[in-house]
Amino acid sequence: MGFNEDLEEELKDPEFAAYYANAEAESKRELLRCGVITELDET
């Protein structure tokens, strides 16, 4: 089983999905702060 398949399984758990979404948003903010990306696309 590859990483993405594992991730898809995990994302079926609402608690994990929320954690993952939050972690992803958090890393985007980090990159934004460092100036790596210039704009945050809201999804």
N, C-alpha and C positions, 0 to 999 in steps of 0.2 A: 504494500500500500504506500503510495507516494504522499508527500507532504500535503498537497492540495486535497487529496481524498480524506486524509486525517482531519484537516481543517474543516472540511464540509461536514463531517460527522460531528465534530466539536461544536460547530456553529448551530447545530440543531438544539443544543442546550442553551436556553435563553440567557442564563446567567453567564455562560462563557461568551455568547454572542455580544452581550452588553460589555463585558470586560474587553473583548477584542476590539470592538468599535471604539471604545474609550481609549485604549492603548494606541490605536491607529491615529485618532485625532490628536492625542498627546504628542506622538512623534512628528506629526505634520507641524504642530505648533513649535516644536523644538527646531525643526528645519527652517521654519519661517523666521524664528528668532535669530538663527545663525545666518540668515540671508541666503540659504541654499535655494529655497524656492521663494518667489516674490509674491505670489498670491495664493490664497487658500480657496479652493473651489468647494463650495458648500454642496453636499450631496444629501 
